[in-house]
Amino acid sequence: MAKSVIPIGPYHPLQEEPEFFTLTVDGETVVDIDVQIGYNHRGIEKLSEMKTFDQSTFVIERICGICSTSHPFAYTRAVEDIISVEVPERAKYIRTIVAEGERIHSHLLWLGLAGHFLGYNTIYMWVWKLREEINDVMEILTGNRQHYAMFKPGGVRRDLNAEDFPLVTKKIDSIIPTLDRIKKAILDDPVLHARLKGIGVLTKEAAIEYCALGPTSRASGVAKDVRKNSPYGAYDRVDWDMIVTEKGDVFDKAVVRILETYESIKIIKTCLKDLPDGEIDLNIKNIPPGEGIGSHEAPRGETFHYVKSDGTNRPVRHKVRAPTFMNLPTCKATVIGETVSDATIILAGIDPCYCCTERMAARSVSGKKLFNSKDLIRLSQQKTETIKRKMGVK
């Protein structure tokens, strides 16, 4: 039988963001896969270099709505690394609370979408209702359901109100019974077992070879988590467990995320109970020349930021490496050999975030610069005007 090519994307109902996968199939079996990225590039790194250090926090918070605390956490740590300072203890706890709230809503979002992908819409609806509770919690604590705007170099922008803690704790406790029901439905359902167990296996060796991160690697037996391996925030001050499983299939990836949600609940409740008094911000005024790196264990794995300062009020270089950039190539190890019907859930198993991943570099053969930032803005505006004329929009 002749091999065929099946395109998935760049716009596809089972992808929450645009990416283009090309499956080469022999009958129903995938024999090769290729991926093209670049559909979400917005020039965030360049935009950051045009803002002050404080303004950049808001820019990189919008790299992704689901990871809107993960990137500021890594970025502010990179800026603080340039100065070699530690933020106040209270700020460390507040940062940790916000980060774990984001982890809960991110893992629940993936779980709901996974249920939807598989046609298990009961899980999808349960989870979407559950996410409302954690989004309410984040609104009570920060004033926002997403894009919390809490982080800044040197600490956090706003303090938490102790009067809100009883309601927050009550809401967090209220999601546990439904979470228990979802866990039982997934762990005990024979249809889901048949659909997910043994599918898209990423072996421990392959996870290490591809430098996989987060739940993608921990589901393959790789016990690595920045929160444990290089503690920061309040992660070394509270009791919690790193979730690691061994089989590396899509089922284990689901298990890791469900169990991590319970750990996040534990971390938040402990931080609220033990929140120390004191300042929340160092009030940093100037950033000296130097280079800094910062990382954070985002819901998908380690987010890494590099920042360079020349002593002015804005970064001269800001580089972002998101976890999906590392996890996406594992599709070469997990999709090939599987059936077409399983390919989409395997690709979704890494919980991809393409907005975080997109990067672009233009290089000429002569080595001369092709475009500067103003050229790119001009080209983008021209493209918008062309589309408006075609649509008859004035």
Buried (B, 14 or more C-beta within 10 A) or exposed (E): EEEEEEEBBBEBEBBBBBBBBBBBBEEEBBEBBEBEBBBBBBBBBBBBBEBEBBEBBBBBBBBBEBBBBBBBBBBBBBBBBBBEEEBBBBBBBBBBBBBBBBBBBBBBBBBBBBBBBBEBEEBBEBBBEBBBBBBBBBEBBBEEBBBBBBBBBBBBBBBBEEEEBEEBBEBBEEBEEBBEEBBEBBEEBEEBEEBBEBBBBBBBEBBBEBBBBBBBBBBBBBEBBBBBEEEBBBBEBBEBEBBBBEBBBBBBBBBBBBBBBBBBBBBBBBBBEEBEEEBBBBEBEEBEEBEBBBBBBBBBBBBBBBBBBEEEEBBEEBBBBBBBBBBBBBBBBBBBEBBBEBBBBBBBBBBBBBBBBBBEEEEEEEEEEEEEEEEBEEEEEEEEEEEEEEEEEE
